[in-house]
Structure formats: structure tokens, C-alpha cells
Amino acid sequence: MSKTSRTTVTVPSSAQKGSIIEIRAIAQHDMESGFRYTEGGKSIPRDIIRLFICSYNNVEVFRADFYPGIGANPLIIFTTIATESGTIECKWSGDDGYEASSQARITVS
């Protein structure tokens, strides 16, 4: 079953060429570790985001693997260098067919 969630990517709207820019990405996803049980003793299946990839003009600039210890609604903050105007795209994928993506534009001068 494929499911999606609300995602947000925040980047500066403009930057000087060669400057360091901060990228913030968040996915609203109720993570489930797979280690908990219902009141009736039934195991709750794992449901986590497994992979995060960020591309800048179709070139991968950041990647992260997630594991059951990750909390709900993971916020990822990292930096890269502003090289040219274009699109920053972040993609999340996970258990049970989960996929989500979000894009932001940046103008480099």
C-alpha cells in the first residue's frame, strides 16, 4: 500500500555563488519502531522512513538511512554550496510503500 505525508523543504530563496546554504527538510510521518505491542499483545508492525535523498539540480548532495530508533516527523538539517540557480528536491521512502517528495527553488548570483 502506497501512502504519502506532508513534507517541507526550506532553502534560502537566493544566495551568492560559492556560499554555504542551509537546507531543512521535514516529513510528517508517525513512525512505528516495530518493537511495541497493542494492549491485546499483538505486535505493531514497523512503519518508518528508511531513506532520505536530497538532489541539487539532479545531483545528489545528501543521503541518510533511518532505523527504528528515529522519532516521528524527522527534521534533517544540512548544508551544501550554492553553485547555480535551480531546484533542490528531497525524497523520502520507507516501509509499506511510503514515498514522498518536496522541491524548492534557489536563485544563485
N, C-alpha and C positions, 0 to 999 in steps of 0.2 A: 504494500500500500504506500503510495507516494503522498507525502504531506509537506507542507511548507510552513514558514513562520515569518513574522515581520523582522526585517533586517534593516540596519542603517550603517552607512559608511560616511564618515566625516573627514574631509580633507580641506586644506586651505583653497579658496577659490582662485587665488593667484600666488605665484612665487617667482623669485629670481632664479634664473638658470644656475644650477650648481648648488643651490641652497638645500639644507636638510628640511624635509617636511614631515609632519607627524600625521599618521593615519590611524583613525579609531574606527573599529568595526564591532558591531554588536548584533547578535541574533537572539531574538526572544524565543527560547526553547526550554520547556520544562524537562530537564534531564532526569533520567532514572537510571541508577547505577546497576541494577540487576541483582543487588545484594539484599534488597528489602523484601518483606513478606506482607501479605494482606492480613487482616485480623483473623481470617479463616486459615492462615498458614500457607496459602498459595504464594509461590514466588512471583514477584512483579518483574516482567521481562525488561531487560536492559533497553534503553532508548536514549542514546546520546549522540551528539555531533561527534563524528570521528575525524573529519579532515577540514581544514580551512586553507584556502589558497587565495592569494592576492596577486593580481597582474596589473602592470602599468603599461598601457598600450600593447597588450598581449604578450608581455614579457613577465614571467613570474618573478616577483620581488620578495615574497614572504610565503612560508608554508608552516603549518602547525598541525601536529597529530594530537588528538584528545583521547583521554582514557576515562574510565568510570569515576575517577576522583574529581573530575571537573564539575563545577557548580552550574546551576541553571543560569540562562541568559549570559553566556560568556562574553566578556568585553576584551578585545585584543587591541593593544596599542603598540605601534612600532613606527620606525622612521625609514625613509628612503631619500634619495637625492632627486630633486626636480631636474629632469633632463629635457623635457619638451612638453608642449601642451598636449592634452589628450584625456584618456579615460582610465580611471582606476576602477577595476572590477574585483569584487570579493565574492568567493563562492564557498558555501558550506555544504557538507554532505555527511550523512550519518546512517544510523540503524533504521531499519524498516522503510527504506526508500526515501529518507529525508533528503531534500535538496532545496537550497535557497541561494539567491544571489542578489547583489546590490551594486550599483555603479555610482561614481561621482566624477565630475569633470574638473580639470585643473588647467589654468592658463599660465604658461611659463614665458617670461620675457627676459 
